[in-house]
Amino acid sequence: MVRVRKIALITSLMVGWAVACIKHNANPVMAASPDTAASVIYPPLPKDSLTYLALGDSYTIGQAVSARDRYPTQAVAGLRAGNMPYNDPDIIAVTGWTTADLLAALPDTAPSPPYHIVSLLIGVNNQYLGLGQSLYRDQFVTLLQRSIRMAGNRPSHVIVLSIPDYSVTPFARGRDRASIAAEIDSFNSINREVSLAYQVRYIDVTGESRKAAYDPSLIAGDSLHFSGKEYAIWAGMMEPLMRSIH
């Protein structure tokens, strides 16, 4: 059974996005040196019980799919099939969350022991709600710093996933799909740049998500989110990285 912390699933995405708490005064932190978060190094992590924390929003919690179809859960299942002793993933994610909401939900101190792997996928609601890219950059930097801290100050144990493109879904019908796609690309240019600066792992799922424009089986039943089949592809992209992290 997947252990999910701080989860309050919102059954309607429109309601979730409309009521998402936007904290403009979340004290954004400007980008620091990549070495800032690595001032303390924890001892080696145990190899017989590997832990994974997935941070994000509706994509990470798997809105409109079953718990077993979430990409963190599928990634762990694949690793277990390869005899890697991963525990069920911990997930901190809620439909509608922006970077500010995720920041507010995260502790400022690292767990002890730290997680073996931490993944981060956040930003679609910043784009949807028209929040500024400068705000996104500042808060994404802080989120990445905390993610590194939760992974024992090991940047190589952190995986950032790019923001998928919902412009290809039926939900976006009648909207300016080209503008949505361009804005998502702009937000992804920020999270990619920051990820490279902090020397964490980065996976581009955006191009993969755009295949849903021609394959309805990659879209969930709510006509907006992605299906378990699409999440299985993301999990497959994550598994080699997770397997290589020691």
C-alpha positions, 0 to 999 in steps of 0.5 A: 500500500503506497504511503501518501502523506499530506494528500487530500485528493480533489476529484475535480481538476477545475475545482482543484485549480480554482481553489489552490492556495497561492502563497505569493509571500512564500519568501522566495530564495534567490539561486545560491551556489550549487554547493550551498545545500551540500555543506553536510554529507550524511553517511552511506545509506543502507542498501537493504531498504531503499527509500524514495520520496516523490514531490509534486502535484496532480501528476505525481499523485496520479489524479484520475488513475489508480494508486498502482498506476502512479509513476512513482509506484510503477517505478518502484515496482519495476525496480523491485522486479529487478531485485532492488529492495525499495520500500513503497514510495512516500508521496507529497503531492496534491492536485492543484498545487503550485510551487508555493503550496509544495514549499508550504507542505515541506519541512525545512529540516532533512529527515534522518536517515535521508531518502535514497532518492527524491524526485520533483515535478512541479510547475503546471499550476504556476503556468495555468494560473498565470503566475510569473516565471520569476516567482517560479524560478525563485521557489523552484530553487528553494524546492530543489535545495530542500530536495537535495537536503532530503536526499542527504545533500547528495544532488545525484540522488535527486531527479527532476522531471519536466512539466508535461504538456496538457495542451495535447489533452481534450481539456485544452480544446478551444484554448490556445494550445500553441500558447500553452505549449510555449509557456510550458516550454518556458517554465521547463527551460527554468527548471532544466537550467536550475537542475543543471546548476545544482547537478541533479538528474533531469528527465524530459517527459514533456516530449513524451507527453505530447505523443498523447495528441495522437494516442488517446490511450495516453490520456486519463478518463478525466480528459486532462491528466495522463493515463497509467500507460503514459506514467508507465513510460515515465517510470521506465525513463526513471528506472535506469537512473534510479538503478544507477544511483548508489 
